[in-house]
Amino acid sequence: MESTKFITVRSLLTTLIVTLTLTLINLGWGEGFVFVWLRSWLIAFLIMQLASLWLVPIIKKYVS
């Protein structure tokens, strides 16, 4: 079973990279970029963290 620490780090890095990339593509680097990106990242991280903690054990059960 994957540890909670690993799931948290994976969720943090994945959402950070994806939200940064998509925010840059959609808004470009300009005024308010950091605020919009950090807000988007926080929302994405919380969703991903909860989904990962819930889904990983279920997926492993069916894949193994």
C-alpha positions as CSV (number, residue, x, y, z in Angstrom):
1,M,0.0,0.0,0.0
2,E,1.3,3.4,-0.9
3,S,2.0,5.6,2.1
4,T,0.1,8.7,2.8
5,K,3.3,10.7,2.6
6,F,4.0,9.4,-0.9
7,I,0.5,10.1,-2.1
8,T,0.7,13.6,-0.6
9,V,4.0,14.4,-2.3
10,R,2.8,13.0,-5.6
11,S,-0.4,15.0,-5.5
12,L,1.5,18.2,-4.5
13,L,4.0,17.9,-7.4
14,T,1.5,16.8,-10.0
15,T,-1.0,19.5,-9.3
16,L,1.7,22.1,-9.0
17,I,3.1,21.3,-12.5
18,V,-0.2,21.0,-14.2
19,T,-1.8,24.1,-12.7
20,L,1.4,26.2,-13.4
21,T,1.5,25.0,-17.0
22,L,-2.2,25.6,-17.7
23,T,-2.3,28.9,-15.9
24,L,0.6,30.1,-18.0
25,I,-1.0,28.9,-21.2
26,N,-4.4,30.4,-20.5
27,L,-3.4,33.7,-18.8
28,G,0.3,34.3,-19.6
29,W,2.7,35.9,-17.2
30,G,1.0,39.0,-16.0
31,E,-0.5,40.9,-13.1
32,G,-2.2,38.6,-10.7
33,F,-0.7,35.5,-12.2
34,V,0.7,34.2,-8.9
35,F,-2.6,34.7,-7.0
36,V,-4.6,32.9,-9.7
37,W,-2.1,30.1,-10.0
38,L,-1.8,29.5,-6.2
39,R,-5.6,29.5,-5.8
40,S,-6.0,27.0,-8.7
41,W,-3.2,24.9,-7.3
42,L,-4.7,24.8,-3.8
43,I,-8.1,23.7,-5.1
44,A,-6.5,21.1,-7.4
45,F,-4.3,19.8,-4.6
46,L,-7.1,19.3,-2.2
47,I,-9.3,17.5,-4.8
48,M,-6.4,15.3,-5.9
49,Q,-5.3,14.5,-2.3
50,L,-8.8,13.4,-1.3
51,A,-9.3,11.5,-4.6
52,S,-5.9,9.7,-4.3
53,L,-6.4,8.7,-0.7
54,W,-9.8,7.3,-1.6
55,L,-9.1,5.8,-5.1
56,V,-5.6,4.3,-4.8
57,P,-6.7,1.5,-2.5
58,I,-9.7,0.7,-4.7
59,I,-7.7,0.7,-7.9
60,K,-4.9,-1.5,-6.3
61,K,-7.5,-4.0,-5.2
62,Y,-8.8,-4.5,-8.8
63,V,-5.4,-4.3,-10.5
64,S,-3.6,-6.7,-8.2
